[in-house]
């Protein structure tokens, strides 16, 4: 019988085209990527030189991991093959200047890499998504720095963490600081729309603490709402479709497998669970 995986702090998750689940297991002194099959069984693991927070696959099915270097705590992107061989890295700003965890997404059509970043103090936080080429060339930010003033209030990111690129090439950003999901056209950095946020009259369709985000084959948006202990589904226009009965304690990140299975990390129970087509 295959061994059941044991996690210390499961965070980012992604699924390869050959249906292997990669989980960032962040634990001081034992940072690693664990690899499972879609039955949830342990296959292998490899150590990382960083404290990993999130990761994504590129078009060649290599793994890009974002986190902090163990040696000096500087934020960095590290590229691995699927068996843990390091293929390159991109140094980001020192983590002390941001103090926040980062998320990552890769557009597999262009191989552009999107990394979230938050700066500022508690009551004056500002967020953005930086865009890189695989060689480390920085292409710009989303939203673009020159966004029109009348839109600035609509697109202010305060604590963006997780990101994903959908089937249309749009960039979806979950921002737990504003309890919203923002959707951008990454080609020009323009804002498209934002999801709903919590309020005094909030219902099931409102977001309280949105974290991990992914999309399914129909373009629906799936959000791990850690503040509501639920995984919620919206259509591609941001309209609420319902919550997915995943029965987990504190969902943090989500990923969609090629055949439509949903993978959810649970920080409360330190588990990673695979659910059939939700």
N, C-alpha and C positions, 0 to 999 in steps of 0.2 A: 504494500500500500504506500502511495506517495505521501511524503511528509507534509504536514500542515505548516504553513509559514508562520513565523512569530515576528511581530513588529514592535519596535520601540516607540516610534513616532511617525506613522505613515502620513505623508504629505502629498506631493504631486504624483499624478498617475497618468500614464499614456499606454496605448495599445498599438502594437506593430501590425503591419499588414499580414504577417504570418501568425497573428493571433496570440502573441505573447504579451502579458501585462508587465509593465515596468513600474515599480513603485519606489519613490524617494523615501528612504527610511532615515530620518534625521535624528541622530543620537550622538551626543558628545563622546568622542573617542571610538565610535563604532559607526561612522557614516558609511552608507552603502546604498546600492540599488539592488532591490530584490526583484526577481523575475518569476512570474507564475504562469500557468496555463489557464485557459478559460474555465476549467473546473475548480480553480482556486488553489491548485496544488503547487507547491514549491518546485522550481526547476533549477535555479542557480542564483548566485549573487556575486557582486563584485564591489570592492571598496572604492570610495571616492576620496579625492584630496580636498573636497569642499564639503561644507555642511549643506546638503541639497534641500531646496525648497520646492522646486517645480522643474518640469522637463517636457520636451516635445520632440517628435520625430521630424526629420527633414525629408526631402524627396528621395534621398538615397537610403532612407531608413536608418540613418545614424541618429544618435540620441544627443540632444543639446540639454544640458543641465545648468540651472542657475542657482547660485547660493553664495556662501561666504567661504573663502579659503581658511582652512584650519590654522595655517601658520601665522597669518597676519590679519585675518578677518576682513580682508578686502573682497568686495563683491566681484564675481567673475562668472562668465559663461564657459563651460567646458564641454567639448565635443567628444563623445565616445562611440565606438562601434557597439554592437549589441552584446558583445562579450566582455566589455569593460576596457578595451584598449583605448587610451587617450589619443585623440587625433588632432587636437588643437584647443586653443582657448582665446577668449576675448576679455581683457581686464576692464571692469567698469569702475565707477567712482568708489572711493573708500566707503565701506558700509557705515562708518561713523557719521558720514555726512547725510545719510538718509535714515538710518535706524529702522527701516521697514523691510519686510520680506518682499521678494520680487517674484512675479510670475513670468511665464514665457510661452510664446506660440510661434510656430513656423508656418509660413505659407508655402506649401509643398510645390506650388506651381512656379514660384519665383525664388524660393529658398530664402526670402527675406525673413529676418528674425525680429520678433517684437518682444520687448522687455519692459515691464512696468517699473515705475520709480516714484517714490514719494519723498519730498523734502519738507523742511519746516517744523515748527513746534506744534504742540497739541491743537491750539486754536487758530493756527495759520498754516495748515498743511496744504501743499499743492502737489498734484500728481500729473504724470504724463506717461506716455508709452514711447520708448526710444526704438528706432528702427535701424537694424544693422544688416549688412551683407555678411556672408559666411567668412570673408577674409578680415572682418573687423571694421570695415568702412562704415561709418555712421551716416545714414541717409537723411535723418531728420527726426521729428517727433510727431506724435498724434496726441491731442489735437494740434494742428499746426500753430506755431507761435504767433502768426499773424491773423488768427481767427478774428472775424469782425466783432466789434465791441458789443453789439446788441445780442450776439450769440454767446458771449463769454459766460453769462450766468447760467445758460443752459448746459454748457459743456465743461463746467468746472469739475475736475477730478480732484478728490481730496485724499483718498486712500485706495487707489487701484491696486489690485493684487493679481487676480487671475485673468487670463485672456485666451481667446480662441479665434481662429479664422474659419468662417463658415464656407459652404459650398459656392457662394457667390463671390468670395474673396473679401467680404466685409469683415471688419475687426470688431469683436464683441469684448467689452471690458466690464468686469464686475468691480464695483467700487463700494466697499463696505462702509466708507465714511459718509456717503450720501444715500446708502441703501438703494442703489440703482444699478441697472445694466445700461451701458452706453454702447451704441453701434456707430461705427465710423467707416467711411470709405478710405482705406489706407493709401490709395494711390494719390490722393490729394489732401488727406488729413481732415476732410470735411465731416462734420457731425451729421448723422442721419436721423437717429431718434434715441430716446432714452426710455427705459422701463419705469414702472411705478415704484414708489418708495413707501415706507411705513408712515402712518399718520394716526391721529386719534380715532379715526373711523376705519382703520385698516381691517381688511378681511383676508381670506386665504390667499388672494392673488397679490397681496402686497409683499414686498421683500423687507426683511428686518436686518439681516447680516449676510448678504450674498457673498459667497466665496467662489469655489470652483465652478466652472462653466464649460459646457460642451454643446454640440448640436447633433441631432439625429439625421437620418437619411432624408427626411421630409423637410429639413430646415428648421424644425422646432428647436427652441432654446431650452436647455436643461440647466438649472441652477441649484447648487447646494446652498440652501439657506440655513446656515448654522444657527442663527438667532431664533429660528422657528423649528429647528430639528427636523426639517423636511427637505425633500428634493422636489422642486417645482418645475412645471413645464409650461412654456409660453410658445405661441406661434411666432413666425418670423416677423410679425408686426408688433410683437410685445404683448399680445392679448393672452390672458391667463387661461390655460386649458385644464389645470388641475394639478394635484400633487401625486407623485409616484410613490406607492406604498412600499418603501424599501426597508422600513423597520430597523433603522440604525440610530445610535445615540446622538452623535454630533457629526453630521456629514460635512466633510471639508472639501474634497475634490471629487470630480466626476470625469469619466472618459467613456467614449462610445467605441465599441469593438466593430470590426468590419461587417459582421453579420447582425449587428443591432443590439448586442448585449450591452447593458449598462454596468460600469464598474464604479464603485463608490468607496472612498476611504472614510473611516470613522475614527476620529481622534479620541473619543471617549472610551471606546472598547478596543482600540488599537487593532482594528481589523480592516481587511479589504474584501469586499463582497461583490460577486458577479450576479446580476439579475437578468433573467430572460427579457426579450424585447419589451420595453416598458410601453 
